[in-house]
């Protein structure tokens, strides 16, 4: 008997990685959902439904129609400064919508895998285990903290997967990420300013997708920290990106976070300890160089297709 898995946000970076992995899994019947038309290039192996997560009745109807065994909820408002400036929209997308998803999942007996973030922490130290107390610095971080509380309150079968600085390549991406931005900027010799006082454990999108699938298949109960295992500053990460592609790093200027004057505060030092996920889920993150190698292969493949 196949398990039915429904993914929200399937047009995003993580959503596309989940769609690709789950569509190829013979044990899974995949329902991909997103706002508007399907942006995945796959033509078979799953069903697609347009779903607005901020419409409670639509969420309830879609989940009732497909009756998934597992719901993987990736859709969210993740632009940190936009959340600071558009608080009502952030509240709707990151808190109310999670309540809708959690209630609808509970009503049909589905296990809910919910994505969260290192931005629920204040960044006073790191890397962090699952036992650390959240203390968000921003509206975005607070919204994700409260989304976690909604999941724990409204769903009886749930996994919360927190992650850090996700990177990778997907089709028709609505926004870039640090690897693609740094690579293209340095290749073009474009001056870039990169903070040297924020520390993270960068996460390959394929690894995060793997963790979501493992948590869903096992219906793993609890909170899991999912990221890479190497803690480094953002500027050092850009240096690793430059070194991998043999790029001149001189266009980069290292700066402090304070000098950017961003609307939302960022946690200075986070990063995750992933021992629990490795032990309980079987999670196996790739090294930074392995992750960049995969991105490089995907970029080469895309270039071949475009020629």
SULWOFEN-V490550 format. One record per residue. N is the residue number from 1. RES is the residue in one small letter. SS is DSSP state (h for helix, s for strand, l for the rest). OMEGA is omega in radians with two decimals (NA if undefined). D_FIRST is the distance of its C-alpha to the first C-alpha in Angstrom with 2 decimals. Layout:
N | RES | SS | OMEGA | D_FIRST
N | RES | SS | OMEGA | D_FIRST
//
This chain:
1 | x | l | 3.11 | 0.00
2 | x | l | 2.98 | 3.78
3 | x | s | 3.05 | 6.54
4 | x | s | 3.12 | 9.43
5 | x | s | 3.08 | 12.71
6 | x | s | 3.14 | 16.06
7 | x | s | 2.98 | 19.17
8 | x | s | 3.12 | 22.68
9 | x | l | -3.02 | 25.63
10 | x | l | 3.09 | 23.78
11 | x | l | 3.13 | 27.21
12 | x | l | -3.12 | 28.71
13 | x | h | 3.13 | 29.01
14 | x | h | -3.13 | 26.18
15 | x | h | 3.12 | 24.04
16 | x | h | 3.09 | 24.58
17 | x | h | 3.10 | 23.73
18 | x | h | -3.14 | 20.42
19 | x | h | -3.12 | 19.69
20 | x | h | -3.10 | 20.60
21 | x | h | -3.08 | 18.61
22 | x | h | 3.13 | 15.35
23 | x | h | -3.13 | 15.71
24 | x | l | -3.07 | 15.98
25 | x | l | -3.09 | 12.90
26 | x | l | -3.13 | 10.29
27 | x | l | -2.99 | 7.65
28 | x | s | 2.89 | 8.97
29 | x | s | -2.98 | 9.69
30 | x | s | 2.94 | 13.30
31 | x | s | 3.11 | 15.86
32 | x | s | 3.11 | 19.27
33 | x | s | 3.11 | 22.16
34 | x | s | 3.10 | 25.84
35 | x | l | 3.12 | 29.31
36 | x | l | -3.08 | 30.43
37 | x | l | 3.12 | 29.07
38 | x | l | 3.13 | 26.51
39 | x | l | 3.11 | 28.49
40 | x | l | -3.11 | 25.91
41 | x | l | 3.13 | 26.89
42 | x | l | -3.11 | 23.43
43 | x | l | -3.10 | 23.12
44 | x | l | 3.05 | 19.48
45 | x | l | 3.13 | 16.02
46 | x | s | 3.01 | 15.94
47 | x | s | 3.13 | 17.38
48 | x | s | 3.06 | 20.57
49 | x | s | 3.04 | 22.22
50 | x | s | -3.12 | 25.71
51 | x | l | 3.06 | 25.99
52 | x | l | -3.05 | 29.14
53 | x | l | -3.14 | 28.31
54 | x | l | 3.10 | 31.79
55 | x | l | -3.01 | 31.13
56 | x | h | -3.12 | 29.67
57 | x | h | 3.11 | 28.99
58 | x | h | 3.11 | 27.21
59 | x | h | -3.12 | 24.99
60 | x | h | -3.09 | 24.15
61 | x | h | -3.13 | 23.50
62 | x | h | -3.14 | 21.28
63 | x | h | 3.09 | 19.04
64 | x | h | -3.13 | 19.06
65 | x | h | -3.05 | 18.32
66 | x | h | 3.11 | 15.22
67 | x | l | 3.13 | 14.16
68 | x | l | 3.00 | 12.75
69 | x | l | -3.11 | 11.41
70 | x | s | 3.01 | 14.01
71 | x | s | 3.07 | 17.30
72 | x | s | -3.00 | 19.45
73 | x | s | -3.12 | 22.95
74 | x | l | -3.05 | 25.30
75 | x | l | 3.12 | 27.68
76 | x | l | 2.97 | 31.12
77 | x | l | -2.98 | 34.84
78 | x | l | 3.09 | 35.66
79 | x | l | -2.93 | 39.18
80 | x | h | -3.13 | 41.13
81 | x | h | 3.09 | 44.49
82 | x | h | 3.10 | 43.14
83 | x | h | 3.14 | 41.65
84 | x | h | -3.05 | 45.14
85 | x | h | -3.12 | 46.75
86 | x | l | -2.97 | 44.18
87 | x | h | -3.13 | 43.38
88 | x | h | 3.10 | 42.20
89 | x | h | 3.09 | 39.67
90 | x | h | 3.12 | 38.48
91 | x | h | -3.11 | 38.16
92 | x | h | -3.04 | 36.16
93 | x | h | -2.99 | 33.72
94 | x | h | 3.13 | 33.36
95 | x | h | -3.12 | 33.69
96 | x | h | -3.12 | 33.32
97 | x | h | 3.11 | 30.31
98 | x | h | 3.07 | 28.57
99 | x | h | 3.13 | 29.39
100 | x | h | -3.12 | 27.80
101 | x | h | -3.10 | 24.56
102 | x | h | 3.14 | 24.54
103 | x | h | -3.12 | 25.30
104 | x | h | 3.09 | 22.70
105 | x | h | -3.14 | 19.98
106 | x | h | -3.08 | 21.27
107 | x | h | -3.13 | 21.39
108 | x | h | 3.10 | 17.65
109 | x | l | -3.13 | 16.76
110 | x | l | 3.00 | 15.70
111 | x | s | -3.09 | 16.76
112 | x | s | 3.01 | 19.64
113 | x | s | -3.04 | 20.75
114 | x | s | -3.12 | 24.35
115 | x | s | 3.09 | 26.74
116 | x | s | -2.85 | 30.30
117 | x | s | 3.03 | 33.40
118 | x | h | -3.12 | 36.28
119 | x | h | 2.99 | 38.60
120 | x | h | -3.13 | 38.09
121 | x | l | -3.08 | 40.56
122 | x | l | 3.07 | 44.31
123 | x | l | 3.12 | 44.49
124 | x | s | 3.11 | 47.24
125 | x | l | 3.13 | 45.62
126 | x | l | 0.01 | 42.62
127 | x | l | -2.92 | 40.26
128 | x | s | 3.03 | 38.45
129 | x | l | -3.13 | 36.01
130 | x | l | -3.09 | 33.61
131 | x | l | -3.12 | 36.34
132 | x | l | 3.12 | 38.83
133 | x | l | 3.08 | 40.00
134 | x | l | 3.07 | 39.43
135 | x | l | -3.01 | 42.71
136 | x | l | 3.13 | 42.16
137 | x | l | -2.99 | 45.13
138 | x | l | 3.04 | 43.97
139 | x | h | 3.10 | 42.61
140 | x | h | -3.13 | 39.45
141 | x | h | 3.13 | 39.06
142 | x | h | 3.13 | 39.75
143 | x | h | 3.14 | 37.21
144 | x | h | 3.05 | 34.45
145 | x | h | -3.13 | 35.65
146 | x | h | 3.05 | 35.46
147 | x | h | 3.08 | 32.00
148 | x | h | 3.14 | 30.86
149 | x | h | 3.12 | 32.66
150 | x | h | 3.12 | 30.93
151 | x | h | -3.10 | 27.45
152 | x | h | -3.10 | 28.53
153 | x | h | -2.96 | 30.17
154 | x | h | -3.14 | 27.70
155 | x | l | 3.12 | 24.23
156 | x | l | 3.12 | 23.27
157 | x | l | -3.01 | 20.37
158 | x | s | 2.93 | 21.68
159 | x | s | 3.00 | 22.60
160 | x | s | 3.13 | 25.83
161 | x | s | 3.06 | 26.39
162 | x | s | -3.12 | 30.05
163 | x | s | -2.98 | 31.21
164 | x | l | 2.90 | 34.50
165 | x | l | -3.07 | 36.06
166 | x | s | 3.11 | 33.09
167 | x | s | 3.11 | 34.03
168 | x | l | -3.10 | 32.59
169 | x | l | 3.08 | 32.60
170 | x | l | -3.11 | 30.57
171 | x | l | 3.04 | 31.24
172 | x | l | -3.08 | 33.76
173 | x | l | -3.14 | 34.07
174 | x | l | 3.08 | 35.81
175 | x | l | -3.11 | 37.42
176 | x | l | 3.01 | 38.28
177 | x | l | -2.92 | 37.95
178 | x | h | -3.11 | 40.45
179 | x | h | -3.12 | 39.69
180 | x | h | 3.14 | 39.95
181 | x | h | -3.11 | 42.92
182 | x | h | -3.13 | 44.82
183 | x | h | -3.09 | 44.27
184 | x | h | 3.14 | 45.39
185 | x | h | -3.12 | 48.30
186 | x | h | 3.08 | 49.64
187 | x | h | -3.11 | 49.31
188 | x | h | -3.09 | 51.42
189 | x | l | -3.14 | 53.85
190 | x | l | 3.11 | 53.21
191 | x | l | 3.09 | 54.52
192 | x | s | 3.07 | 51.82
193 | x | s | -3.04 | 52.22
194 | x | s | -3.10 | 49.73
195 | x | s | 3.13 | 49.77
196 | x | l | -3.09 | 50.55
197 | x | l | 2.96 | 50.16
198 | x | l | -3.07 | 46.43
199 | x | s | -3.06 | 44.23
200 | x | s | 2.97 | 40.48
201 | x | l | -3.02 | 37.67
202 | x | l | -3.02 | 36.32
203 | x | s | 3.03 | 32.57
204 | x | s | -3.08 | 30.97
205 | x | h | 3.12 | 28.44
206 | x | h | 3.12 | 25.93
207 | x | h | 3.11 | 26.25
208 | x | h | 3.10 | 25.71
209 | x | h | 3.10 | 22.54
210 | x | h | -3.12 | 21.29
211 | x | h | 3.11 | 22.17
212 | x | h | -3.12 | 20.38
213 | x | h | 3.10 | 17.08
214 | x | h | -3.13 | 17.73
215 | x | h | 3.14 | 18.66
216 | x | h | -3.12 | 15.63
217 | x | h | -3.10 | 13.09
218 | x | h | -3.02 | 15.36
219 | x | l | -3.06 | 16.26
220 | x | l | -3.09 | 19.71
221 | x | l | 3.03 | 22.35
222 | x | s | -3.12 | 25.72
223 | x | s | 3.13 | 27.81
224 | x | s | 3.06 | 27.60
225 | x | s | -3.04 | 30.24
226 | x | s | 3.08 | 29.01
227 | x | l | 2.91 | 31.65
228 | x | l | -3.08 | 33.53
229 | x | l | -3.08 | 35.77
230 | x | l | 3.11 | 39.14
231 | x | l | 3.13 | 41.33
232 | x | s | 3.12 | 43.95
233 | x | s | 3.11 | 45.99
234 | x | h | -3.14 | 45.03
235 | x | h | 3.08 | 48.14
236 | x | h | 3.07 | 47.30
237 | x | h | 3.10 | 43.83
238 | x | h | 3.08 | 45.60
239 | x | h | 3.10 | 47.86
240 | x | h | 3.10 | 44.87
241 | x | h | 3.13 | 43.54
242 | x | h | -3.13 | 47.02
243 | x | h | -3.11 | 47.36
244 | x | h | -3.11 | 44.06
245 | x | l | 3.10 | 45.16
246 | x | l | -3.10 | 48.82
247 | x | l | 3.08 | 49.97
248 | x | l | -3.08 | 53.23
249 | x | l | -3.08 | 52.62
250 | x | l | 3.06 | 56.11
251 | x | l | -3.12 | 54.99
252 | x | s | 2.99 | 53.23
253 | x | s | 3.11 | 55.25
254 | x | s | -3.11 | 54.04
255 | x | s | 3.03 | 54.50
256 | x | l | 3.09 | 53.88
257 | x | l | -3.09 | 51.32
258 | x | h | -3.08 | 54.21
259 | x | h | -3.14 | 55.91
260 | x | h | -3.14 | 53.11
261 | x | l | -3.10 | 53.84
262 | x | l | 3.14 | 50.26
263 | x | l | -3.08 | 49.61
264 | x | l | 3.06 | 46.88
265 | x | l | 3.09 | 47.44
266 | x | l | 3.04 | 45.21
267 | x | l | -3.08 | 44.51
268 | x | l | -3.04 | 46.68
269 | x | s | 3.05 | 44.60
270 | x | l | -3.04 | 40.94
271 | x | l | -3.03 | 38.48
272 | x | s | 2.88 | 35.79
273 | x | l | -3.00 | 35.35
274 | x | l | -3.09 | 31.76
275 | x | h | -3.12 | 31.84
276 | x | h | -3.14 | 29.44
277 | x | h | 3.12 | 26.72
278 | x | h | -3.07 | 27.36
279 | x | h | -3.00 | 27.25
280 | x | h | -3.11 | 24.42
281 | x | l | -2.99 | 22.05
282 | x | l | -3.13 | 23.05
283 | x | l | -3.08 | 24.67
284 | x | l | -3.08 | 26.98
285 | x | l | 3.07 | 29.39
286 | x | l | 3.04 | 31.52
287 | x | l | 3.11 | 35.31
288 | x | h | -3.13 | 37.22
289 | x | h | 3.08 | 38.38
290 | x | h | 3.11 | 34.89
291 | x | h | 3.13 | 33.75
292 | x | h | 3.10 | 36.80
293 | x | h | 3.11 | 36.26
294 | x | h | 3.10 | 32.80
295 | x | h | 3.13 | 34.38
296 | x | h | 3.13 | 37.19
297 | x | h | 3.14 | 34.95
298 | x | h | 3.08 | 33.17
299 | x | h | 3.11 | 36.61
300 | x | h | 3.13 | 37.86
301 | x | h | 3.12 | 34.92
302 | x | h | 3.12 | 35.54
303 | x | h | 3.11 | 39.23
304 | x | h | 3.13 | 38.64
305 | x | h | -3.07 | 36.58
306 | x | h | -3.08 | 39.30
307 | x | l | NA | 42.11
//
